[in-house]
Amino acid sequence: MLLVIQRDKGFFKAEYNAMTLNRYKISSKSAIPTGKVKIEIVTKYDAKERMAPATITLKANGKEVGQGRVERSVPSIFTASETFDIGMDLNSPVSLDYWDRVPFEFSGKIEKVHIKYID
């Protein structure tokens, strides 16, 4: 599973790349504000089984701005060519949407990244 979160042309976007077999794209319904914005991605699996479907919710400043479904998740397998990138996408791009703009570097400031696993 590879997940990319990006702000592109004002919209908050996420793409769940299931080992290139399936790609699930989610976008905010409208442009998100510029400046200091708290971005959240909430992934809720339908079941605890491997490859279970999931709902991904995008939030900006605590408000839901988009939501989408992943019909088949990936059971914790990552490609050998990927890295855990923040602020850019090194090596092989997760999304084809910015393939020609790699490393698709974020030009703003990322103050904090917090990853929380909720059972």
C-alpha positions, 0 to 999 in steps of 0.5 A: 500500500502506498498512500500519497497526500497532496495539495494540487491546484488548491485541492486536497487529494489522496491516492491509495495505490494498491501495488499498481493493481488498483488505484483509488483517488479521493479529492476535496470537494472544493479548494482548501485554504492557503496558509496554516492548515491542519490536514487529517487522513482517517482510514477506517477498515470495514474489518480486521481481515487482510485486504478488507475494504476501507473508507478514507476521509480527508479533513482540513482544519477539523472539517470533512472535505472529501471521502472515498472508498478503497474496495481492496486494501493491501496486506502490509506489503511495500515495494522495495523501491519506495521510501517514507517521504514527507514533502516530496515523492522520491524514487518511483512516484506513488501517483501518475498525476504528478509523474512528469513533476517528480519529485513534486516537492511541497514548497510550503512549510510542514510544521508537524507530522503525527501518525496515530494507529487507532484499533 
